[in-house]
């Protein structure tokens, strides 16, 4: 009976240890994930700001009824 209790305690400790190791690995990846997301947002903003003047010119030239 005592052996089963000891084995139970060791197995629970092992599961907790594996869970904490996996959680630490996941948390270590969060800063890199945030940096990557910021780069994606910066690139999207840069692309949008580069294409914005062209789209404004199209709206103003095609928006006038007397235009060519």
Secondary structure by P-SEA (a helix, b strand, c coil): caaaaaaaaaaaaaaaaaaaaaaaaaaaaaaaaaaaaaaaaaaaaaaaaaaaaaaaaaaaaaaccccc
